[in-house]
Amino acid sequence: GAVVSQHPSRVICKSGTSVKIECRSLDFQATTMFWYRQFPKQSLMLMATSNEGSKATYEQGVEKDKFLINHASLTLSTLTVTSAHPEDSSFYICSARDGGARETQYFGPGTRLLVL
Amino acid sequence: GQNIDQPTEMTATEGAIVQINCTYQTSGFNGLFWYQQHAGEAPTFLSYNVLDGLEEKGRFSSFLSRSKGYSYLLLKELQMKDSASYLCAVGDSNYQLIWGAGTKLIIKP
């Protein structure tokens, strides 16, 4: 099956610092990747859609200058949380869409971010 | 508007069968997906339906009726490890997934 990796799996940082999260599709090319955030006991919330070679599309209420997304290749997308604050602490999950597999989204294992 | 409805929580007994329903109203339809999400983990893909009918995959089956905007996920021979949230999602006309809030399934011995 399709495999998506995400790194790091867990990060603790100080308030005001920036954190970069990488998402890679390991055995397929993903023209589209998605970034989600999930707070404890809540639903997945789509933050942005990342298309290879173009600007990301952000959902309403998500600050594009705070959550920088780069999709430089067909297998890699990065999310940078800039000037992180404690309220940014959450579970960040990426998914990659496999166009050859009925457009199925496959998820990475997630990154748990804690901002102190 | 776009809407996906599924029960918030269900309880079932180990070894039994449970059916989790999902109804949807979306702009366009490009398949219905079921994902499983264990607490603290990312979702994993379970099934995909784009045509009416039943798709069987081991202990799990998924059914779709496009005319009724309805799907269900059927889990047989329940095991304790099946305790998880089950997410229903529909691909819209742009192939974006519209997500349900998930059904938390609790399995009791």
Interface residues (C-beta under 8 A of the other chain):
Chain A: G1 Q6 F34 S43 L44 L46 T49 F91 I93 R97 R102 E103 T104 Q105 Y106 F107 G108 P109 G110
Chain B: N30 G31 F33 Y35 G40 E41 A42 P43 T44 F45 Y48 V50 L87 G91 Y95 Q96 L97 W99 G100 A101 G102
